[in-house]
Amino acid sequence: DMVLTSADITWPNMSHTSFAVDLDLYCSVPSVEYKKTLLSSIYFIGALGGLISGTFCFDQLGRKLSGQIGLGIAAVANLIGVFCNGYAILLAARLLTGFGMYWLVTALYILSVEIVPVRVRNYLNAWAMLLWILGYSIAVGIGYFIKDWNMMFLGALIVFIICNLQVWFCIESPNST
C-alpha cells in the first residue's frame, strides 16, 4: 500500500487549489475514502433536515419568512466555508448549506406555485427547471475563474444572494397563516 501525502504531489502550472489536496483527501486511499463520501453526502443530509423542518415552518411562519430564514442559514454557512481550514468545519458548512438551500428553494417553489393561476403552473415548472440548468452552467463558468477553493464558497454566496433577492420582494402566499 502506497500512501501519498500533499508533499508527494506537485502540480505543474496549476494555479487552482483543491480541498482534496489541502485536507489530504486523495483518490483511492482506503483510509480516507469515507471522508470524501461523507463530504458529498452531508450536503443532502442537511437538505433532508431542511425539508423536514421547513415543512413545519412553511405553515407556521409563512413561506416568505421561511425563505428568508433559509437564505440566512445558507449565507452564514457559505461564509463559514470561506474561512474553513479543516475537515470538520467543511462538513459543518456543507451540512448547513444543504439545510438552508433546500429550505429556501422549497419555500420559494411552494410560494410561486401558490400565487400563479392553475393554468400556468406547468409552464412555471418547466421554466423553473430551465433556469436551474442555466444556473448550473453559469456556476461552472464562474467557478472556472476562482482559483482558491475557499473563495468558491464566496462566489457561490454572491450568486446565491443575487439569484434569490426576490425572497425580500415577493408577496406572501394567500395560503399562509
C-alpha positions as CSV (number, residue, x, y, z in Angstrom):
1,D,0.0,0.0,0.0
2,M,1.4,3.3,-1.1
3,V,0.0,6.3,0.7
4,L,0.6,9.7,-0.7
5,T,0.7,13.0,1.2
6,S,0.4,16.5,-0.1
7,A,4.2,16.8,-0.1
8,D,4.4,13.9,-2.5
9,I,2.4,15.5,-5.3
10,T,3.4,18.6,-7.3
11,W,1.0,20.1,-9.8
12,P,2.9,21.8,-12.6
13,N,1.3,25.0,-13.9
14,M,-1.6,24.6,-11.6
15,S,-2.8,27.8,-10.0
16,H,-6.1,26.4,-8.5
17,T,-6.2,25.0,-5.0
18,S,-8.3,22.0,-4.0
19,F,-9.8,20.9,-0.7
20,A,-8.8,17.3,-1.6
21,V,-5.1,18.3,-1.6
22,D,-5.3,20.8,1.3
23,L,-7.1,18.3,3.5
24,D,-5.3,15.2,2.3
25,L,-8.3,13.5,0.7
26,Y,-6.7,11.6,-2.1
27,C,-8.3,9.3,-4.6
28,S,-8.0,5.5,-4.0
29,V,-6.6,5.8,-0.5
30,P,-8.9,3.5,1.6
31,S,-8.2,5.2,4.9
32,V,-9.8,8.5,3.7
33,E,-12.4,7.2,1.2
34,Y,-15.2,7.5,3.7
35,K,-14.3,11.2,4.2
36,K,-14.9,12.0,0.6
37,T,-18.1,10.1,0.6
38,L,-19.3,11.8,3.8
39,L,-18.4,15.2,2.4
40,S,-20.7,14.6,-0.6
41,S,-23.5,13.0,1.4
42,I,-23.6,15.5,4.3
43,Y,-25.0,18.2,2.0
44,F,-28.0,16.0,1.2
45,I,-28.4,15.1,4.9
46,G,-28.7,18.8,5.6
47,A,-31.1,19.1,2.7
48,L,-33.3,16.4,4.2
49,G,-33.2,18.2,7.6
50,G,-34.1,21.4,5.9
51,L,-37.0,19.9,4.0
52,I,-38.4,18.2,7.2
53,S,-38.1,21.3,9.4
54,G,-39.1,23.6,6.6
55,T,-42.4,21.8,6.2
56,F,-43.4,22.8,9.7
57,C,-42.1,26.4,9.3
58,F,-43.8,27.0,6.0
59,D,-47.2,26.6,7.7
60,Q,-46.3,28.3,11.0
61,L,-44.2,31.2,9.9
62,G,-45.3,31.6,6.3
63,R,-43.5,30.8,3.0
64,K,-41.8,34.2,2.6
65,L,-40.3,34.4,6.1
66,S,-39.3,30.8,5.9
67,G,-37.5,31.5,2.7
68,Q,-35.7,34.5,4.2
69,I,-34.6,32.3,7.2
70,G,-33.3,29.6,4.7
71,L,-31.4,32.3,2.8
72,G,-29.8,33.5,6.1
73,I,-28.8,30.0,7.1
74,A,-27.2,29.2,3.7
75,A,-25.5,32.6,3.7
76,V,-23.9,32.0,7.1
77,A,-22.9,28.5,6.1
78,N,-21.1,29.8,3.0
79,L,-19.3,32.5,5.0
80,I,-18.1,29.7,7.3
81,G,-16.8,27.9,4.2
82,V,-14.8,30.9,3.1
83,F,-12.8,30.7,6.3
84,C,-12.7,26.9,6.5
85,N,-9.4,25.4,7.2
86,G,-10.3,21.9,8.5
87,Y,-12.4,18.9,7.6
88,A,-14.9,19.2,10.4
89,I,-15.6,22.9,9.6
90,L,-16.0,21.9,5.9
91,L,-18.5,19.2,7.0
92,A,-20.4,21.7,9.1
93,A,-20.5,24.3,6.3
94,R,-21.8,21.7,3.8
95,L,-24.5,20.5,6.2
96,L,-25.8,24.0,6.9
97,T,-25.6,24.9,3.2
98,G,-27.8,22.0,2.3
99,F,-30.1,22.8,5.1
100,G,-30.6,26.4,4.2
101,M,-30.6,26.0,0.4
102,Y,-33.3,23.4,0.4
103,W,-35.3,25.3,2.9
104,L,-35.2,28.4,0.7
105,V,-35.7,26.6,-2.6
106,T,-38.7,24.7,-1.3
107,A,-40.3,27.7,0.3
108,L,-39.9,29.8,-2.9
109,Y,-41.2,27.0,-5.1
110,I,-44.3,26.5,-2.9
111,L,-44.8,30.2,-2.8
112,S,-44.5,30.7,-6.6
113,V,-46.8,27.7,-7.3
114,E,-49.5,29.1,-4.9
115,I,-49.6,32.6,-6.3
116,V,-49.8,31.7,-10.0
117,P,-53.0,30.6,-11.7
118,V,-53.5,26.9,-12.0
119,R,-53.5,27.1,-15.9
120,V,-49.9,28.3,-15.9
121,R,-48.3,26.0,-13.2
122,N,-47.0,23.5,-15.8
123,Y,-45.2,26.4,-17.6
124,L,-43.9,27.6,-14.3
125,N,-42.4,24.2,-13.5
126,A,-40.8,24.0,-17.0
127,W,-39.4,27.5,-16.6
128,A,-38.0,26.7,-13.2
129,M,-36.2,23.7,-14.4
130,L,-34.7,25.6,-17.4
131,L,-33.5,28.3,-15.1
132,W,-32.0,25.6,-12.8
133,I,-30.0,24.3,-15.8
134,L,-28.9,27.8,-16.8
135,G,-27.8,28.5,-13.2
136,Y,-25.7,25.4,-13.1
137,S,-24.0,26.4,-16.3
138,I,-23.3,29.9,-15.0
139,A,-22.0,28.5,-11.7
140,V,-19.5,26.3,-13.6
141,G,-18.3,29.2,-15.7
142,I,-17.8,31.4,-12.6
143,G,-16.1,28.5,-10.8
144,Y,-13.5,28.2,-13.6
145,F,-12.2,31.6,-12.7
146,I,-12.0,31.2,-9.0
147,K,-8.5,29.9,-8.0
148,D,-8.9,29.2,-4.3
149,W,-11.4,26.5,-3.2
150,N,-12.4,28.6,-0.1
151,M,-13.3,31.5,-2.4
152,M,-15.7,29.1,-4.2
153,F,-17.9,29.4,-1.2
154,L,-17.9,33.2,-1.5
155,G,-18.6,33.0,-5.2
156,A,-21.5,30.7,-4.6
157,L,-22.8,33.0,-1.9
158,I,-22.8,36.1,-4.1
159,V,-24.5,34.2,-7.0
160,F,-26.9,32.7,-4.5
161,I,-27.9,36.0,-3.0
162,I,-28.3,37.7,-6.3
163,C,-30.5,34.9,-7.6
164,N,-32.7,34.9,-4.5
165,L,-33.2,38.6,-4.0
166,Q,-36.9,38.0,-4.9
167,V,-37.5,36.5,-1.4
168,W,-37.4,40.0,0.0
169,F,-39.8,41.5,-2.6
170,C,-42.3,38.7,-3.3
171,I,-45.8,38.7,-1.9
172,E,-46.8,36.3,0.8
173,S,-48.8,33.3,-0.2
174,P,-52.6,33.6,0.3
175,N,-52.4,30.1,1.9
176,S,-50.0,31.2,4.7
177,T,-51.4,31.6,8.1
